[in-house]
Amino acid sequence: MTNSYSYPLNRVAYYQTFYECLQDITQKYGDKIAVTTYNRRGTKKERNYEQFKADAEGLGAALLAHGYHGAHIALVGENSYYWLVAYFGIVISGNVAVCVDVEQSDDVLSKMISEVDCKLAVVSPANAPVMGGILQNIKDQSKEQICLVINQSDERVKEIETGGYPYQTLDQFCKDKTTSLADLVEAGKNLQPRDPAAIVFTSGTTSLAKAVMLSHEAILTNASDAIAMVDPKPTCFAVLPFYHAYGFTDAALTSLISNMNVCINGDLKTMIRDMTSFKPEFVVAVPMVAESLHRMIWNNIETSGQKEKVKRFMKLGQLLGRPSLFLKGPMRKNFRDTPLERLSVMVCGGAYLAPRVAEDLECFGILVLQGYGITECAPLVSVNRNRSYDHATVGYVVPHFEVRIKDEEIQVKGTSLMNGYYGHPELTDEAMDDGWFRTGDIGCLDKRGYLTILGRQKNLIVMNNGKKISPEEYESVLREVPIVREVIAYGASSGSSVDDVKIAIMVYPDPDITSGLSSYEILGQLQQEVDALNMKLPTYKQIQMINIRDTEFSKTAKKSIKRKIV
């Protein structure tokens, strides 16, 4: 650990296996509330650490009794208490949790499950009908039947439809065989730190998704590193999908390790209701959430006629070095009986967030700490800290990672690095440079130790003069324009050769602001903003084309725009 920080790291326990982790956190926290959930009717249910351990160990023992050890087991479903139980039950028994993105198409889901050699699938009731068809298709094509267990919730349904594919409920599976905790204890103690715990698919365009093997030590070290960097709070709200490393490691796992009561939300339709009831102090989010929150607050301020007054207080607080000095109290009153009533810290990652959004939210009493991660790194590489942050950066490199900049690319080495891509050693070799993982991101490290992301290598626009331009340069500026909700910059073909391109932008205008405006009027306002930007740029870098779209861009599960379809 060679990284230096402006103040000491938080004290936190580090674990080498999930079995060791589960035993220790239960011994330390016992009857304290670990997980909170709300059902469809809004009824609250809480489980403590002892209950969680008993449920996870029950499944782990059942898996061993059924003959599953070292098996790849697919987890298919929305966030829930049972998803978390299943994950821990799978990994503490020496099996591997295959975290499947339920937002993918049926064909892709089938490919994910078959290509990583899954022997069993633990599925939520909502996904059971689709999965029944997918598993039947796999059986028809490969003659291999994958066992199906329905991760059934407390809200019992009389009949679960799987298209005739045979299944068991979780209760039936756990009771079907004589289980022994002694076998689980032995299996847990025999786990090794670098044994694979999970296979997580990279986000992005479907055709490029790779199956990343993450070890026990990699995931657990990364979670503890996150706690060492960012101060935990009593309560955390988890809305990001657990099937991605960001949602699982930085919301669910960090909460369990640090005794943050985590509220799990698996349904966007009830997110606001659940968050309002739970009133979290800490949220792990993507920029889209922060941007929506920022927009909502400003809309309320403008409606109340307080915009200029608020801006004066913001500027004065920032000049005094205490951004929230004048506004935190009044905002807390306005936030009463809303999801924001107690919210004080938001960790934000997964895509770019304009510094202005974080600066404004800080003035309103919500500290946004930007971070940077990538699935192959389990995922957190860097993050800002509570008492040392720069909103224009993604913070300090976490303790068990090193970062170097080689040919402008961010490269990472350390404990939480992946074991490799499952079934594709050639892709693993291609991603490594003498022990360093090549992230594909362009960035820089400053003298203070802050890491800044400048763009993606694969997104670079190559001009016919040999110049390479990062589209993120334009996007970061244009996102500051009120009329712009979403924007992508790209190289549009303007000749016969591949590199004969001109800079173009595609914009999804903010429908709230542009309501009542014609396309011509919207284009006129955008052209004014682009003209102002072009005045500051050399000729070859100037934007020459503006396109407007009527709908939002298609996004990955991390809510970053899929550029390949532009």
N, C-alpha and C positions, 0 to 999 in steps of 0.2 A: 504494500500500500504506500505509494509515493505521492499521492495527492496532498496538497496543503489547502487548508480552509481558514477563513477569517476568524472563526471561533470554533471551540471544540465540538466534536460530533456527539450526538445523543447516545446515551448508553443503550445497548440492545443486545439480546442474546442471538447467537448464530447457531444454526443447526446444519447437520450433514445429511440427514434423511428425514422424510416426512413422519416416519414412525417415532423417531426421537423427538421431533417437534410436537407431535400430538400429545405424547406423554408429558412433556415438560409444561406446555401451556395449560393443560388440564390440572396438573399438580399446582401450578401457580394461581390459576384463576377460578378453578372449581365451579362454584355455584353462581359466578358472575355471568351476566347475560352476554352471550357471544353473538347470536344472530336474531334479528327481528324481521318478520314478514307480515304482510297484510293479504288477506284473501280477497276474492272479488267483491265481497260485501263490505270490505274495509275493516274486517275484524283483525285485531292485532294478535300475533302469536310470537312468543319469545322462547328461545332455547338457550340454556347455559352451556358452559364448556363440558361438563360431565355428560349431559344429554347428547351433545354433538359427538363426543368421543365414543359413547356407547353405540350410537347409530352407525358411525363409520366403521367401528370394529366389528359390529354385527355383519355388515356387508362384506368386509374384508375376510372374515372367517368363512362366510358362505361361499365366497369365490374360491377359496382354497378347497373347501369341501366338494365343490363341483368340479375340481380339477384344473382350475385356472391359476396358473403361476407363470409369470413371464409372458403373459398373453397381452395382445393389444386389444383394448376394450373401448369402443366408441362411446362417447358421451354426446348425445344429441338432444338439445333442448334449450329453452330460454333459461335465464337466471332463476334459480330457486334454491331453497334450503336443501332440497334433495339432490340437486346438481352438485352442490358442495360436498354433501355426504358421500355421494357416489365417487367423486374425485378422490377424496381422502381414502375411502374404502378400497379403491382400485390400487392406489400407489403404496399404501402401507402393507398390502399383501404381496408386494413384489410384481404387480402387473403394471401396465403402461396405459395411462389415460389418453385417448385420442380425442382431442377437443375439436368438434366438428362445427363449422359455421353453418347454422341452420338457415341463413338467408341466401344460400346458394341454390342453384337450380337442382332439380332431381338428378340430372345427368352428372353434375359435378359432385353432389353428395355421394352418389354411387361410386364414382371414381375415387373419391377420398377414402371411403371405407374399404374398398377392395384393394387399392394400391398399397395401403399400409398394413394389409393382412390382418384385419380385425376378426376376432373369433366370437365376439359378443357385442351387443349394442344395448346400452342403457338409455332409454328414450322417454321423454316427457309425454303425457297423454295427448297434448296438442299436436305433437309431431308423429304420433303413432300411426295414423293412416298413411301418411306419405312414406314413412320408413318401412311399413309392411310391404308396400309395393316395390321399394328400392331393394330390400333384402330378398324378395322373391325373384327379382330380376337378376341379382347376383347369383342366386342359387341356380336359376335356369341356365346362366351363361357358364358358370364355373363348376357347377355341381356341388358347391360348398354351401352348407346351411349355417348361417350366423345366428346364434341364439339371441332372442329378443326379450329384454326385461323392461316392463313398463314402470317408469319412475313415477308411481301414482301418488298424487297429493292427498291431503286430508279430505278434500272435497270429492268424495267417492262418486264414480260414475258407474251405472249398472252394467254397461257393456262398452268395451273399447274396440273400435273398428280398425283392423289391420289388413283388411282385404283377404282374410283367411290365413294369413301367415301366423304360425303358432307363437305364443308368447306366454310369459308369466308376469305377474305383478311383482313388485319389489318384495312385498310381504311373503308371497308364495316362494319366491326364489330363496329368501333367507331361511324359511322354515322347511324347505323341501328336503334338505340333507342334514344329517347330524353334524353340527359344527363344533369346533373346539377352539377356544381362544388360545390354548397352548400352541397350536399350530401357527396361529397368527403371530404370537409373540416370537416364535422361532424364526418365522419368515421376516418379521420386522427387524429383528436383531442381525439378521444375515444381510440386510441391505447394505450396499456400498455407495459412497457419496456420488460417484460418477455413473451409477446405474441410471438408465433412462427412467424418468418419472412420467413424462408427457410427450406427446407429439402434437405440435401446434402448427397450423398452416399459416404461412405468411399471408398478410392481407395484400390487396391490390387487385389487379385484373385476374380473373379466374385462371386463365391459361398459364399464368406465371406463378401461381401459388405453389410453394414448396413445403414439404413436410419436415419441420424442424424438430430434431430430437433434443429435448432439454433434460438435464439430469436433476436428481434430487438436490444436490449441492448448488447447482446453477440457480435454480428457482428460489430456493430458500435463502441463499446468500444475497440475491438481488432484492428480495423482500426486506431483509434486515438492513441492507444498505440504504434502502429508501427511508426506513424509520430513523436510521442514523442521521440522515440529511434533513428530514422534514419532521417538525414536532407533531406527534400524534395528538388527537383530540378525543374526548369521550365518545363521540358518535360520528359515524361515517355513513354516507349514502352511496350504495353501489348500483349504478344504472348501466355502466358499460358492460358489454357481453363478456362472460367468463371464458368463452371459447377462444378469446384472444388473450395473449400474455399480459397485455396492459390491464385489462379489466380484472383478471384473476390475481396476478401478482401484486399490483399496486392498490387494489381496493379490498378484495376479499382476504388475501393472505396477510397483508400488512396489518389489517384490522385484527385478525385472530392472534397474530404474534404480539401485538402491542396492547391488547385488551381494549381495542376500540369496539364498541357495540356497532356492528355493521347491519344496516337495513338493506335487504336484498329486494330489488325491483326487477321483475321480468316482463312487465307489460307497460309499454309507453302510454297506453290509455289511462293507466292509474298512477303514472309517475308523479304528477303534480299533487294528486290527492294523498299519496303515501308520503311524499316528501313534506307536505304541509303537516300531516299528523306526526311524523317522526321528528321534524325540525332538526336536521343534522347541523353539526358545526364544521364538518369537513366533507368535501366532495372531490372525487376524482373524475375528471371530465375531459371531453375533447373541445377544441376551440368553438365548434358550433354552439355548444351549450353556453359558453362564456359570452359569445357574440349575441345570442338570443337574449340572455340576461341583461347585457349592456343596452341593447336596443329597447327592451321593455322598460328599463329604468328611465332612460332618456325620454321615451314617449310619455311616461307619466309626469316627468318634470316639465316637459313642454306643454302638456295639457293643463298643468296647474299654473302656467305663466311664470315659472320661477327660473327659467333657463339662464338668463343673464346673471341673476343673483347667485345661482349655484356655481356658475363658471368663475365668478369673482372669488368665492370661497375656496374653490378648488385651487386656483392660482395662488392665493395667499397661503394656503396650507402647504402647497408644494414649495413655495419660496422659503417657508419656515422649516422645511425638512420633515414636516409631519402632515402628509397628504390628507389624512382623514380627520384632522383636528376639529374642523368646523362642521363636517357633514355626517360623521359616523352616528352621533346621537340622534339628529333629526331623521336620518335614514332608518335607524333601528325602529323608530316609532312608525314610520311608513311601512316597514317590513312586517309589522306585527300581524299574526294570523296568516302569514304567507310562508312558502317554502324557505324564504330567506331570513326568517326571524332570528335564527342563531348562527347562520352561516358566516364563518370568519375566514376560512382558508379553502382555496380551490387549487388543486394540482391539475395542470392542463398540459396535454401532450397529444401526439398523434398527427398533428398538422400545424401549419403556421397560424399564430395568433398575433394580430397587430399590437405593438406595444401600447398604442393609445387606449385600447380596450382594457388592458391590465392596469394602466395608469388611472383611468377613470374609475374602475371598480375599486381600486385601492382607496381612492378618495371617498368612496361610498362605504368603506369599512370592510371590504372583502379583498383579502390579499390573494392574488393569483400568482402561483409559482409555476412558471413554464419549465417543462422538462423535455428530454429527448430520449427516445428509445427505439429499439428495433427488435423484432421477434427473436432473431438469432442471438440476442444478448439478454434474453429472459425477462423483461425487455429493457430495463432502465439503464441508460448510459450516463446521463447527467440530469441535474435538476437544480433550480434555484433554492435558496434556503430562507427560512422565516426572517432572519435578521441580516441576511446578506444576499441581495438579489439585484439583478439588472433585467428589466422587462424586455430589453431588446435582445437578450441572449437566452440560451436554454440551461444556464447555470454551470455548476461545478461538476466535474466527473466524479462519479460515486466511488467509494473507497476501494472496492475490489476490482476496479477496471483501470487500465491505462489507455490513453488516447494519443495518437500521433497523427499529424497531417502530412500525407505523402502525395505529392503531385496534386495538391488541393483537396484530396479525398480524406475523409475521416476514417481512420482505421482503429480498431479496438482489440485489446488483449486483456484476458483476466479470467477469474474464477467462474463467472456466470456465462461464459461463452458456450454456445451449443456444442453437442457431441457431433453434429453433422446433419446432413439431409438424408432422411431415410430412403434407402434404395438407390441413392444417386451419389456415390463417392466422387464421381467426376465433377458434380456441381459443388461439392464440398471443397475439393481441391481448387476449383476455379475461384471460390469465394475467399480463399486464404492467401496470405502473403507472408510466408516464413513465420507462421504462428499468429499473425495479425488478421483479424476479420475485416474484409473490405466492405464497408457499409454502402458504398455507392452514393453517399451524400458528400456534398462539397461544404467545407466549413473552415473555421479558424479558431485558434486558442489565443486569447490575449494574455498580457502579462499578469493580470489579476487572477487568472485561472478560469475565466468564463469561456464557455464554448458557444460559438455562434454558427447557426446553420445558414448557408448561403444558397442552397439549392440541391437538386438531384442531377448526377452526371447524365443519367439516361434522358433527362428532360431538356438538356442543352440544345439550343437552336444554333446550328452551324451555318454561317453565312458563306457566300461565295468568295469573300475576301479572306477566308480562313479564320475569322473571328468567331468565338463561341460566346453565346449570350444565355444567361440564366433567365428563364421566364418568370421566376419568383421575384426578380428585380422589379418587374412591372406590376405584378400581382400585389406585392406588399404595399405599393403606393396607391394603386387603384382601389384596394379594399378600404382605404380611408375615405373614399368619396361616398357621401351619404346615399346617393342614388344606386350604388352598386351593392347588390346582395352577394353575388358570387361572380368570380372572374377567372378565366384561364387565358394565358398568353401562349402563342405557338408560332411556328414558322409555316406560313402558307405558301404553297408552290406558286411561283410567278414566271416560270420559264420551263425550258425543256430538261434542264439538268436538275439532279436531286438537290444540290446545294444552292440553286437559284431560288431563294425564298425572300419573303418580306414578313416583317413582324405584324402579327394580327392578334386581336383580342376577341374573345367571346364573352359576353356579359349577360348574366341573369339579373335584371334590375329589381330593386326592392319593390315588391308589389304594393306595400303600404304607402310608400312615398310617391310612386308613379301612378297611383290610381287616378283615372280621369285624363291622363296624358296620352296622346297618340304616339305611335312608334316614331314618327318624325320628330316630335318634341323631345322624346327620350334620347333619340340619337343626337339631336342638337346639343343637349346638355352634356352628353358623354363626349362629344367632339370638342367642346370647350375645355373639358378636363384633360383630354388627350393632347390638345394643342399646347396647353400650359406645361404638360410634362415633356412634350417633344422639344420645347424651347430650351430645356436643360440638357438635352441629349445630342450626341454627334449624329450626323445624318444617317449613318448605317444602322443606328440603334433606334431610330424613330419608329413609332407605331404608324402603320400605313393602312390598316384595315380594322374596322369595328363591325362585329356581328352581334345581334341581339337575339336572345332565345326566350321563349315563353314559359319554359319550365325549368325547375332546378336541375342541376347536373346529377347524373347517376353517381353514387358514392359507395365506397367500401364500408365495411362494418365499423371502421374507425371514423367514418364520416369525412374522409378525405376524397376529393373528386377523382374519378377514374379518367385519367387524361387520354388513355388510348382510344376512347370513343369520340373524342373531340375531332 
